[in-house]
Amino acid sequence: MGRLKALPARLSALPPRLAASVPMDEAERSRQRDASQSWRKLYKTARWQRLRWSVLVRDLFTCRRCRRVEAITSLLVADHIKPHRGNEVLFWDEGNLQVLCATCHNRWKQQQEKAGWY
């Protein structure tokens, strides 16, 4: 038993092997994405917040995919049906927006986009 108690102390003293093993914090990742994709600034505007709210109200705070009604609006995403990829006409088109819960958006929709369905 004495050896097992000493083992954690040895492991915690080991230095990391790779600098990349330290995960990037979400704020830094977001800053890098903002710098590389100029259209991301549109999501920080009051106009976008008004448009997002109108889409949430229009769709009665209901996820279009799983039909879950969500009272906590931070868990809902105003998702672009057809990805805008910087096209401001598509970005601001209310008809191109749908409500998805964060789970559906982060799993289902992202998988579709990565697979090239859009």
C-alpha positions in Angstrom: 0.0 0.0 0.0 2.9 2.4 0.6 3.9 2.3 -3.0 0.4 3.3 -4.2 0.4 6.4 -2.0 3.7 7.5 -3.4 2.7 6.9 -7.1 0.4 10.0 -7.5 3.1 12.4 -6.4 5.5 11.0 -9.0 2.9 11.4 -11.8 1.9 14.9 -10.9 5.6 16.0 -11.2 5.9 14.9 -14.8 6.2 17.7 -17.3 3.8 17.8 -20.3 5.3 16.2 -23.4 3.7 18.5 -26.0 2.9 22.2 -25.7 -0.2 21.5 -27.9 -1.6 19.2 -25.2 -2.8 22.3 -23.4 -6.3 23.0 -24.8 -7.0 26.5 -26.1 -9.5 28.3 -24.0 -12.8 29.1 -25.7 -12.2 32.9 -25.5 -9.0 32.6 -27.4 -10.5 30.3 -30.0 -13.4 32.7 -30.5 -10.9 35.6 -31.0 -9.0 33.7 -33.6 -12.2 32.9 -35.5 -13.3 36.5 -35.3 -10.0 37.6 -36.8 -10.1 35.1 -39.6 -13.8 35.5 -40.5 -14.8 39.1 -40.9 -18.6 38.3 -41.1 -18.6 37.0 -37.5 -18.9 40.6 -36.3 -22.4 40.6 -37.7 -23.5 38.3 -34.8 -22.5 41.0 -32.3 -24.8 43.7 -33.7 -28.1 44.9 -32.2 -29.7 44.2 -35.6 -28.8 40.5 -35.4 -30.2 40.3 -31.8 -33.5 41.8 -33.0 -33.7 39.4 -36.0 -32.8 36.4 -33.8 -35.5 37.4 -31.3 -38.1 37.8 -34.0 -37.2 34.3 -35.4 -37.5 32.7 -31.9 -40.9 34.3 -31.4 -42.1 33.4 -35.0 -41.2 29.7 -34.3 -42.6 29.8 -30.8 -39.3 28.9 -29.1 -39.5 25.4 -30.7 -36.6 23.5 -32.2 -37.5 22.7 -35.8 -35.8 19.3 -35.7 -36.7 17.7 -32.3 -39.8 19.9 -31.6 -38.6 20.7 -28.1 -40.0 23.9 -26.7 -37.2 25.7 -24.8 -37.9 28.5 -22.3 -34.3 29.3 -21.8 -33.5 31.3 -25.0 -29.7 31.0 -24.6 -30.2 27.3 -25.4 -31.8 28.2 -28.8 -29.9 29.0 -32.0 -31.2 31.1 -34.9 -29.7 28.9 -37.5 -29.2 29.7 -41.2 -30.9 27.0 -43.2 -28.6 27.7 -46.2 -25.1 28.6 -44.9 -24.4 32.3 -45.7 -20.6 32.0 -45.8 -20.3 35.7 -45.6 -23.1 36.6 -48.0 -24.9 39.4 -46.2 -28.1 38.9 -48.2 -28.4 35.3 -47.0 -27.3 36.4 -43.5 -30.1 38.9 -43.0 -32.8 36.9 -44.8 -35.4 36.0 -42.1 -36.8 33.3 -44.4 -33.4 31.6 -44.3 -33.5 31.2 -40.5 -34.9 28.5 -38.4 -34.8 27.8 -34.6 -32.7 24.8 -33.4 -31.9 23.8 -29.9 -28.2 24.0 -29.1 -28.0 20.2 -29.1 -29.5 19.8 -32.6 -27.4 22.7 -33.9 -24.1 21.4 -32.4 -24.6 17.8 -33.4 -27.0 17.3 -36.3 -26.6 20.6 -38.3 -22.8 20.8 -37.8 -22.5 17.2 -39.0 -24.5 18.0 -42.1 -22.3 21.0 -42.9 -19.1 19.1 -42.4 -20.3 16.3 -44.6 -20.9 18.8 -47.4 -24.7 18.6 -47.5 -24.9 22.3 -47.9 
